[in-house]
Amino acid sequence: MIPFNKIYLSGNELEYIRQSHETGNLSGDGFFTGKSSRWLESNTGTKKALITHSCTAALEMSALLAEIQPGDEVIMPSYTFVSTANAFVLRGGIPVFVDIRADTLNIDETLIQAAITPRTKAIVPVHYAGVGCEMDTIMQIAKKHNLLVIEDAAQGIMATYKGRALGSIGHIGAYSFHETKNIIAGEGGAILINDDQFAARAEIIREKGTNRSQFYRGQVDKYTWQDIGSSYLPGEDVAAFLYAQLEKAEEITQKRMDIWNIYHEALQELEQKGDLRRPIISVECQHNAHMYYVLLNSLKQRTELIQRFKKQDIHPVFHYIPLHSAPAGKQFARIYGELKQTDDLSERLLRLPLWVGLGKQQKDVLKVLGAKVVSGFFLMSNVLDMIVLRALNGIALI
Ligand SMILES: *Cc1c(COP(=O)(O)O)cnc(C)c1O
């Protein structure tokens, strides 16, 4: 059996959890939460990173920071996870869906301008599969119309656009450390505050609307209710697990990249034959191997392929049911223009198993797809695989 996802321990997780227990204090904002925040700040270039209990929480905080009022519009793709929209709907905001690009499946930046109305407050680009949206254009549009940009970088840790970390480019960014993402904490996330104007309020909103963070730093002698807010921080055991993963983020990303590259090389021929399309990564983007997907030619072809996989006990998955076709999407959101690419691509996309430790089983996945797998290639040690593929990759990049 080959599952779609499998959790991975990078080494120090259980030891750090033990250490967090030893301090006798498991509530939030302890040693490992601080370590994780500093790690994110120094590795993404954001001004302030706050660890949250999920990316959903980080997005909800963003909606509060953006002061979304009932009737305010927020431009985003329909091809995304529900939390992108829900965070704003909770504040009475109206998601306005625009179509995605056929190449990256990211929001089509050329459609954003026309979707702006006097009620528009923010743009929420989603970096699908850890491949950056066209952020320069999006930031220019936002500046011109005085809008906020909140990056849903749930899938984006360790990936860059023009050398800048995803999540660090807009006014605010949100990461996920859910167990299906690259760097995991079970449930976990972070909000990146890239614009100083939100820094003080973000701390308060995250701490139940109190200035407890200032109190901990000794800046005030008692803490009180200051603003609206909720409890958006994780416990220390979760942060301890997370920090162990962050410490090994490069290693984890490289291991995923090796698997991604094997898929990409092995499927080239099928793409040339017209059986499927492989992911397209633009030159400005360094992706993070969050996902390997293929685009089949039709829903029928995808359904048949999934059946073939099931017979081998292999479990690829597809997503998303576009939000505009979901019951709550119809109730709470609005569409701008036609969502042709969204409707079409979401029916043809299939995500292949990709997790650290997949190893030789990857060959079985490729066989079902009908890829010619040179067995010697896979029988080589992992180390050799890596050397060969990195060399190939280097050539492809030139
Ligand atoms: C995973 C994901 C989320 C939600 O992350 P959680 O940490 O589970 O709340 C939001 N948006 C996108 C695009 C995601 O992939």
The ligand as a Gaussian input file, in Angstrom:
#p B3LYP/6-31G(d) Opt

LIG

0 1
 C       -3.328000      23.601000       3.855000
 C       -3.869000      24.880000       3.332000
 C       -4.565000      25.787000       4.159000
 C       -4.951000      25.459000       5.571000
 O       -3.891000      25.193000       6.417000
 P       -4.193000      24.682000       7.921000
 O       -2.850000      24.813000       8.581000
 O       -4.673000      23.281000       7.822000
 O       -5.195000      25.595000       8.525000
 C       -4.957000      26.991000       3.630000
 N       -4.707000      27.303000       2.336000
 C       -4.072000      26.455000       1.518000
 C       -3.810000      26.869000       0.098000
 C       -3.640000      25.210000       1.984000
 O       -3.021000      24.378000       1.150000

